[in-house]
């Protein structure tokens, strides 16, 4: 009758740090940091763009992005970035990648 345990399939891909790092070097890759401005300024991935997931204008900023790019999205732990990937997928973005575990698991350079 009711299927409480049925989960909706993800429309994005979770990547661990090594695969995330490889993917973000692609020519059509865009790196999005969805943390707050304060978190962003405390250390970020090289060439990342900050669009705060909790900001009231998050949706309007996302709508202005080209849909033909590959978006590599991260936050502190992977939760907000997963939500951002889901929102973007629902808006028609076909290539969204979430950094599983977030920047706290990132073993590479932070600027």
N, C-alpha and C positions, 0 to 999 in steps of 0.2 A: 504494500500500500504506500508507505512512505519509505524513501531510501535516504536516511539521515547520514549514511556513511559514504554516499556517492560524492565524489569530488569532481569539480569542473576541470577539464584538461587545461593545462597551461598553454598559453599562446606565445610564450617566450621561452628562452633557453637559459638555464642556470649553468654557469661556467665556473670552474675552480680557477684560482689565480693564474696558473701556468697557461691554460687555454685562453683566459681573458686577456692576458698580456700579449699572446700571439695574435689574437683577433684584433686588438685595438691598434695594431700597426698597419692594418689594411688601408688601402688608398681611400676607400669610402667610409671609413670608421669615424664616428663621432663619440667622444668620451664625455659622459654626463655624470656629474657629481650632484646628487639630489639631497645633500646635507644642508644644514643652515649655513649662512655666510660665515659665522664664527668658526664652525667646524671646518669649512672649506679653507679659510685663511690659516688654520693651524697646521695644514699639510694636505697636499692633494697630489693626484697623479699628473704627470707632465701633460700639458695641452688639454686638461679637463675644463669643461665649461660648467659653471654652477647654476643650477636651476633648483631652488629649494622646494622640495616635495610638500612641505607644510605651508608654503606661501599661498595667500589667497589668489595670486595670479599665475599659479603653476599651470593650470589648464590653458590659459591664453598664451603662455610662453611656449608650451608644447605644440599647440596648434600651428604656430608659425614655423616649425621645423620641417625641412623637406622629408618626405616619406620614403624616398629612394635610397637613403643612407642606412648604414648599420650602426645601431646605437648600443654602446657598451656603457652600462649604467651601474653605478655603485653608490653605497652609503657607508655608514659605520659598520653595520652588522649584516647587511643583505636584506633586511626587512623592508625598509622604505623603497629601496631600489627594486625589489620584487613587485611592490605595489605600483611603482612608476611604470615598470615594464608591462604590467597587466593593463593599466590605464592606456598606455600608448598602443598596445595591441588592439584594444577595443576601439581606438581612434583610427585604426587602419595602418599602423606601422607594422610591417611584416618581419623586420629583422631587429629584435630587441634581445639583449643579452644581459643577464643579471650576474654580478660578481657574488657568487655563493660565499657566505662568510664575511663579506664586506672588507673594507680597508684595514680593519684590525687584523686580518689574516694575510695581508699583502706583504710578501717577503722581499719585494723589489724597492727601487728608489721612490721616495716621496719628496716632492719639492715644496 
